[in-house]
């Protein structure tokens, strides 16, 4: 039981950091001009509009990949 306490502590700190970052992102996200990223497709017709955020999906994918790789690197280094 004693061996598991430091691991649980690290896990709780990591989860706290993730929650703080997610909260900060939710506060900042409405201010970002995400709709104007090149690569987003938009069609407007009378009575119909279609929005396909391809550029946004690529940008979010790149950012999440970098964050996940950094987190995994830190876990391997501390583990």
GINOR-V356436 format. One record per backbone hydrogen bond with DSSP energy under -0.5 kcal/mol. CO is the residue of the C=O (numbers start at 1). NH is the residue of the N-H. Records with the same first field share a line. If there is no record, write none. Layout:
CO: NH, NH
//
This chain:
1: 4, 5
2: 6
3: 7
4: 8
5: 9
6: 10
7: 11
8: 12
9: 13
10: 14
11: 15
12: 16
13: 17
14: 18
15: 19
16: 20
17: 21
18: 22
19: 23
20: 24
21: 25
22: 26
23: 27
24: 28
25: 29
26: 30
28: 31, 32
29: 32
32: 34
33: 36
34: 37
37: 40
41: 52
43: 50
45: 48
48: 45
50: 43
51: 53
52: 41, 54
53: 57
54: 58
55: 59
56: 60
57: 61
58: 62
59: 63
60: 64
61: 65
62: 66
63: 67
64: 68
65: 69
66: 70
67: 71
68: 72
69: 73
70: 74
71: 75
72: 76
73: 77
74: 78
75: 79
//
